[in-house]
Amino acid sequence: MMKKVFLTRTLHDFALNELKKKYQIEVHSGKIPISQTKLRSKIKDADGIICFPYDKINKETIELAKNLKVISTYSVGFDHIDVNYAKERKIRVGYTPEVLTDATADLAFSLLLDLLRRVSEGDRIIRNGKWKVIYGAHDYVGVDLQGKTLGILGLGRIGKTLAKRAKAFEMNITYHNRKPLSKSKENALGVKFVSFEKLITQSDIISIHVPHTKETDQLFDMKVFSKMKKSAFLINTARGKIVNEKELVTALKKKIIAGAGLDVFEQEPIEVKNPLTRLENVVLAPHIGSSTKETRAKMAEITVKNLNLGMNGKKPIYSVGY
């Protein structure tokens, strides 16, 4: 009997064909994300699971799995999986971190550039028939990037790659981590370590690149916004729950900060009635940090490799926990 693999949604054809050679696979084709009821019914007999960021695989769900050997998630994040309990059960957990570094850094920089130069805002002006005269010296002005200070919260793979993009635009780059890099690495990247307090008070643009944890939950709230420059911009391509969205809206409306570029939100997908959609000083993207043709295909390839390794009792290429 072939081992059973359940996918919570479909993957690329090449990935599905690879899986079909080795396993009896079933792909969820209903509402996305899959309901907990259906996920729990399917995990009972599965030897392997391929899941996605919105699929909550908690302790109660894992407890039902009789044969589960591996959970392979098509994502860089794994906070939707109870990794500690999976480890207790000796279930491998694989994820796809390094492959989406460039794509996510590019999107963060795209949001930054769009926000400061008001590109999306201008697009709306033209589409809505509001461009009636040629703009003069003081009309519809944006902000230069050169010489501005970019503060990066979390100088991991994506943060470092963003720093390289910013360096090419002659920006000053500071960062805050739990631990600073060595001086030689800082010099190579052209970055300077600062305290969190200095990051939020001195930066012209702050870009978030930390995971969502108990420590970072709602980290950016009114206390932080009030300490930022009134001319400062916030970029978030990490996790929506790191930012208190309600207080961000207030900060944007009252011009406590100048604007925000967001690819992630507290609740996804966000609704049209979300007040963020009615603000002109915001650029919104539908959680597409890794969404390039090349990156998504590579993620699928690694997801399958992680699954194969876990099914054979081996550690995935990118593994967390056990």
Secondary structure, 3 states (H helix, E strand, C coil): CCCEEEECCCCCHHHHHHHHHHCEEEECCCCCCCCHHHHHHHHCCCCEEEECCCCCECHHHHHCCCCCCEEEECCCCCCCECHHHHHHCCCEEECCCHHHHHHHHHHHHHHHHHHHHCHHHHHHHHHCCCCCCCCCCCCCCCCCCCCCEEEEECCCHHHHHHHHHHHHCCCEEEEECCCCCCHHHHHHHCEEECCHHHHHHHCCEEEECCCCCCCCCCCECHHHHHHCCCCCEEEECCCHHHECHHHHHHHHHCCCCCEEEECCCCCCCCCCCCHHHHCCCEEECCCCCCCCHHHHHHHHHHHHHHHHHHHCCCCCCCECCC
